[in-house]
Every structure is written in structure tokens, then in C-alpha cells.
Amino acid sequence: MSTAQARGADHFVIVGGGTAGWMAAACLARLLLRTPGPQKVSLVESEDIPTIGVGEATVPSIQDMLRYLNIDEADFVDATDATYKLAIRFRDWSGPGSDFFHGFGELGPTIDNLPLFQHWLREKIAGAPVPPLSDLSMSAQLALHNRFAKPTTNGNSPLYMAGYAYHFDAGKVAQYLRGYAEAKGVRRIEGRIIEVTQDDQGDIAGLRLADGREIAGDFFIDCSGFAGLLIGKTLGSDYEDWSHWLPCDRAVAMPTQGLRPIAPYTLVTARAAGWTWRIPLLSRLGNGYVYASRFCDDETARQTLTDAVDSAPVAEPRLLRFTPGRRRHPWLRNCLSLGLASGFLEPLESTSIHLIFANLFRFFDYFPRTVDCATLSQGFNARSVREIEEIRDFLILHYKASPRRDTDFWRYVTGMDIPDSLSAKSEVFRQQGKLFADYYDFFKPASWMAIYDGLGVVPDAADPLAALVPQDKARAILRDVTEGIRQAALTAPTHEAALSALLRRAL
Ligand SMILES: Cc1cc2nc3c(=O)[nH]c(=O)nc-3n(C[C@H](O)[C@H](O)[C@H](O)COP(=O)(O)OP(=O)(O)OC[C@H]3O[C@@H](n4cnc5c(N)ncnc54)[C@H](O)[C@@H]3O)c2cc1C
């Protein structure tokens, strides 16, 4: 064992002060700096190199982060211009005028070990009249009626099937987490990194800044964004490009004035060469068009977004370029990459911030005590890759299963080949309506079902287990559950009333 390998991992140096960097700093501070000891956390960022600044919609795991950091929800919502998010509303994905929700949480309860939506599917395949699938989703119904209530643990209320996340201002979140991390002892170093030095084993030894300062460390966390300064440029972990399956590679983003009522969902509308988002914050709307540059030039994209927005712009449109994919080795030697440095999937299901947090927690599972981390990193990488690939497949489904064929973009995405993992999953669904979830799958069967159904995909047969429940019983439960959900949605406070109660002020 070399001297370098035996060295303790005491000084963690984070490179980058975007969402990923400050999230890592806050979470590491909570873990390592609670009691005095040898461990230190530093973060290097440069004011000359802007953060990506978008990243406004989240998924329910964001609450795990707030809980872990012991952050008060009202304080966080107030400081970050946040609103609640219950669902994503998909418009025009099956053609003009089509509209469906992918709500957080469950699609009805489980009956005799089978989700209620399987009984719904059985009825639908048999040609019986069924309510829209979203009537089985507590969160979708709340979203449809612009209302909000938190999930309960009381199994007698349909609210136990709900789930929620937040929309927020990404810049304010980074500021908030910076305040948290610095108060806990994280040292922020302002400066532009011009060189990354390695020891004779090839591990990262330190950073050289433009003003000549040198920052040494034991373990490095690369949050330098698309630059991938340490993980890619220095250590050479190459980037697996997924643009064949996910051809969108650019976005134009533009905030506009806020609108009332404040919708508790993200609106994503299919367009000629991609899709637009509308994300409601407390004081404004975030808008953007994610598109494939192979099928749409930047000026057309800008015009599409300008035509699509529903309120007056408050800033100029901003163009962003990206390559969908992932680092082949997200953790290599004494360097973990997080955020855009480790990979990127278009924000259709708002999963990037989730992946930062999920990988941080996976890192804690494999936490290095010394800089000799080859075995730890292998376990981490296998699981991390597994998770992002499942999310990739879920995103591909949104395109591949669409019945749209009206532009070159839609003809390409519906005709392209797909990963074997997705083909296998789709085949089981088509043949017998089965949807499985492995332990590390982020998207559970209810999510896959919402997208399949929203895009008009009906399997040839329902799960055979559904036939084991008497049809009368299944129909009665379906009726009672959808009615219970409807009542609970209509009697919940409006989204604005819920936010107002949380913040203890009028909005
Ligand atoms: C169009 C678009 C929309 C998105 N929407 C969502 C969404 O709705 N939900 C979601 O979860 N995610 C979304 N994301 C992803 C999300 O924005 C990112 O995952 C998140 O912001 C993390 O970014 P980051 O911190 O990795 O990188 P960045 O924000 O790019 O930060 C990089 C940091 O590295 C520093 N740095 C770089 N080079 C140097 C250097 N040489 N010296 C010193 N410092 C350096 C910079 O100063 C900066 O602080 C979206 C992304 C895009 C492109």
C-alpha cells in the first residue's frame, strides 16, 4: 500500500458553488462538522464563472434533504421563492389538445397485493367505462383543482396516497445552502482554478488558483458543472453520450411575471422539436424550451418560447447547451463528481437535483475513511449508474411511446431504437400489463403507468392476478376510492391559502 493510499480522508474540497456544490457542502457539514475533529470541508468557486442558474422543479425526495439538514420548511420556502409541486401536467404529448397528469404518490391503494390501477386497467381493456387514470391519483386531483394538502399517515384518508415537492429559485437555494454550510464551518474560497495537480499515484493532490494560491486536500468533490474539471479533464473519466436516445441538447430559458392562481404543478407542453416548461414560483414564472438542435435552430427556439409564455418577460432569453449522458466512472480515485459534472438528463421529470442528493447519500453509505477508495467507488458507481439508467429509460419512454408523428423530431424519437432495458420492460407491459420496480428504481410502477396511459398505450392484457379479485369487489373499491379522492381534493385549501398559512402572511 502506498503512502498516499494510507492517508486519512480528512480534508474534503468541493469544487463549484452551484446547487450541487452547496448541497454537498451543507450535507457534508452536517455529517462531519457537528463535533470538533480533524475533518474539514472547503468549497472553491469563482464569481467569474456563472452557475447554470436553472433547476427550479424538484421531486419529493427534496424533503429528505430538508429533514436531514433539519431545515424549517417555512424558512426555506420563504427564502427560495418556493411553491408546492404535486404533479407534472403534460400537454399535447399525444397530439394537440391532449392533457394528462403525472402526479406524485400512489395511483390508488393496493388490493390483495395488486395496485388498484391494475384493476382499472382490467376494466379498461374489457371496454368497461372507467374514470380517467388521474382520478386515482390524490396529488393529480389536488393539482387539477389548484389545491394543496400534505400527505397524512392516516390510512383512512386518501391523502396518505399523495406526495409533493417544491418549485424554487435555484440561485436562492444555493445562497440558502451556502449560509447553512458556512454557519456550520465550511470554508469558502473565492478563486478561479487554473490547474489541478496530481500526486505520483495519479490521485488529485490540490488545486492551483489564478492568483497563485494552492489548495491541498485529501478527497475532492467535483461540482464544477459541465466543465467536469477534475473528474473529466484531470482524471479522464469519459462521458457516455446518450443523445441518440435523448436528442434534446439545448434549452432557452426566460423568466416572466407571476400569474395567479399559482399552479401547484409544472406544465410541460410538447412542441415541434422538444417541449416547453412553465414553473410557477411565488414571485415569477420560470419558462424554457428544451429542444434538439438537429431539428430546430436557436432563433426558432427563442421565438417558440417567446410565443409560448403567458406573461411579460422579466429578463432576456438565455441559451444553454448540454449533452445528455453520464460519466462512465462518477467516482474515480479520490474524486466524486456530483451534479452536471457527473452527468445530465433533460429536466422533463425534474430529476437532476434528486440525483445530486441521492448520490450524496449513496456516498455516505460508501464513505471513505482513507483516500484508498477503489473498492468503495466500485460499489458506489454500480448503484449510481443503475439509478440514472432507469431514469434515462423512463424519459425515453415519453418520446418513444408518443403517437405524434407531425414533425421530423417526433418521427425520429418515435422511430429510434431504444435501450434493451427499456425494450424488455415495455414488452412485459404490452403483453400483460405488468410493471416492476427494482429497489434502486426511482420511478415506481404508478409513474410508468401514468406515462403509458397518458400517451395512449394500452397493453394487450391486464395483470393476470387482477382476475383473482371478484369484479364487483374491484369495481366498488374503484368507485369508493375515486369518490374519496375527489372529495378530499375539493375540500383541501387552495394552493395559495396553503402557502399563505405556511408563511403566516398574505400572498
Ligand atoms: C435547461 C436546464 C433546466 C434544468 N431544470 C432542472 C429542474 O427543473 N430540476 C432539476 O432538478 N434540475 C434541473 N436542471 C439541472 C440543474 O440545473 C443542475 O443539476 C444543478 O443546477 C446543479 O448544477 P451544478 O451545481 O452541477 O453546476 P453549476 O451550476 O454549473 O455550477 C458550477 C460551479 O463550478 C464553478 N466552477 C467551474 N469552473 C471553475 C473553475 N475553473 N474555477 C472555480 N470554479 C469553477 C462555477 O463557478 C460554479 O460555481 C436543469 C438544467 C438545465 C441545463
PDBQT file of the ligand as one rigid body, heavy atoms in Angstrom, charges set to zero:
ROOT
HETATM    1  C1  LIG A 601     -32.133  23.888 -19.073  1.00  0.00    +0.000 C 
HETATM    2  C2  LIG A 601     -31.976  23.205 -17.749  1.00  0.00    +0.000 A 
HETATM    3  C3  LIG A 601     -33.071  23.076 -16.905  1.00  0.00    +0.000 A 
HETATM    4  C4  LIG A 601     -32.950  22.389 -15.694  1.00  0.00    +0.000 A 
HETATM    5  N1  LIG A 601     -34.043  22.228 -14.904  1.00  0.00    +0.000 NA
HETATM    6  C5  LIG A 601     -33.943  21.439 -13.806  1.00  0.00    +0.000 A 
HETATM    7  C6  LIG A 601     -35.078  21.174 -12.993  1.00  0.00    +0.000 A 
HETATM    8  O1  LIG A 601     -36.176  21.662 -13.235  1.00  0.00    +0.000 OA
HETATM    9  N2  LIG A 601     -34.919  20.360 -11.936  1.00  0.00    +0.000 N 
HETATM   10  C7  LIG A 601     -33.716  19.790 -11.615  1.00  0.00    +0.000 A 
HETATM   11  O2  LIG A 601     -33.637  19.014 -10.664  1.00  0.00    +0.000 OA
HETATM   12  N3  LIG A 601     -32.608  20.096 -12.337  1.00  0.00    +0.000 NA
HETATM   13  C8  LIG A 601     -32.703  20.881 -13.412  1.00  0.00    +0.000 A 
HETATM   14  N4  LIG A 601     -31.580  21.164 -14.136  1.00  0.00    +0.000 N 
HETATM   15  C9  LIG A 601     -30.281  20.700 -13.653  1.00  0.00    +0.000 C 
HETATM   16  C10 LIG A 601     -29.781  21.630 -12.556  1.00  0.00    +0.000 C 
HETATM   17  O3  LIG A 601     -29.726  22.948 -13.025  1.00  0.00    +0.000 OA
HETATM   18  C11 LIG A 601     -28.382  21.199 -12.105  1.00  0.00    +0.000 C 
HETATM   19  O4  LIG A 601     -28.399  19.830 -11.804  1.00  0.00    +0.000 OA
HETATM   20  C12 LIG A 601     -27.983  21.924 -10.865  1.00  0.00    +0.000 C 
HETATM   21  O5  LIG A 601     -28.131  23.292 -11.004  1.00  0.00    +0.000 OA
HETATM   22  C13 LIG A 601     -26.575  21.606 -10.496  1.00  0.00    +0.000 C 
HETATM   23  O6  LIG A 601     -25.651  22.358 -11.218  1.00  0.00    +0.000 OA
HETATM   24  P1  LIG A 601     -24.150  22.255 -10.769  1.00  0.00    +0.000 P 
HETATM   25  O7  LIG A 601     -24.019  22.798  -9.401  1.00  0.00    +0.000 OA
HETATM   26  O8  LIG A 601     -23.689  20.873 -11.024  1.00  0.00    +0.000 OA
HETATM   27  O9  LIG A 601     -23.358  23.156 -11.830  1.00  0.00    +0.000 OA
HETATM   28  P2  LIG A 601     -23.275  24.753 -12.000  1.00  0.00    +0.000 P 
HETATM   29  O10 LIG A 601     -24.473  25.453 -11.538  1.00  0.00    +0.000 OA
HETATM   30  O11 LIG A 601     -22.839  24.973 -13.428  1.00  0.00    +0.000 OA
HETATM   31  O12 LIG A 601     -22.080  25.198 -11.045  1.00  0.00    +0.000 OA
HETATM   32  C14 LIG A 601     -20.722  25.029 -11.414  1.00  0.00    +0.000 C 
HETATM   33  C15 LIG A 601     -19.836  25.737 -10.413  1.00  0.00    +0.000 C 
HETATM   34  O13 LIG A 601     -18.485  25.418 -10.701  1.00  0.00    +0.000 OA
HETATM   35  C16 LIG A 601     -17.706  26.588 -10.619  1.00  0.00    +0.000 C 
HETATM   36  N5  LIG A 601     -16.539  26.449 -11.482  1.00  0.00    +0.000 N 
HETATM   37  C17 LIG A 601     -16.488  25.902 -12.731  1.00  0.00    +0.000 A 
HETATM   38  N6  LIG A 601     -15.226  26.006 -13.214  1.00  0.00    +0.000 NA
HETATM   39  C18 LIG A 601     -14.478  26.594 -12.254  1.00  0.00    +0.000 A 
HETATM   40  C19 LIG A 601     -13.124  26.996 -12.152  1.00  0.00    +0.000 A 
HETATM   41  N7  LIG A 601     -12.238  26.838 -13.162  1.00  0.00    +0.000 N 
HETATM   42  N8  LIG A 601     -12.710  27.588 -11.015  1.00  0.00    +0.000 NA
HETATM   43  C20 LIG A 601     -13.557  27.797  -9.979  1.00  0.00    +0.000 A 
HETATM   44  N9  LIG A 601     -14.869  27.455 -10.028  1.00  0.00    +0.000 NA
HETATM   45  C21 LIG A 601     -15.310  26.873 -11.146  1.00  0.00    +0.000 A 
HETATM   46  C22 LIG A 601     -18.625  27.707 -11.060  1.00  0.00    +0.000 C 
HETATM   47  O14 LIG A 601     -18.204  28.963 -10.563  1.00  0.00    +0.000 OA
HETATM   48  C23 LIG A 601     -19.931  27.252 -10.413  1.00  0.00    +0.000 C 
HETATM   49  O15 LIG A 601     -19.986  27.727  -9.091  1.00  0.00    +0.000 OA
HETATM   50  C24 LIG A 601     -31.682  21.878 -15.323  1.00  0.00    +0.000 A 
HETATM   51  C25 LIG A 601     -30.572  22.065 -16.154  1.00  0.00    +0.000 A 
HETATM   52  C26 LIG A 601     -30.705  22.708 -17.368  1.00  0.00    +0.000 A 
HETATM   53  C27 LIG A 601     -29.498  22.865 -18.247  1.00  0.00    +0.000 C 
ENDROOT
TORSDOF 0
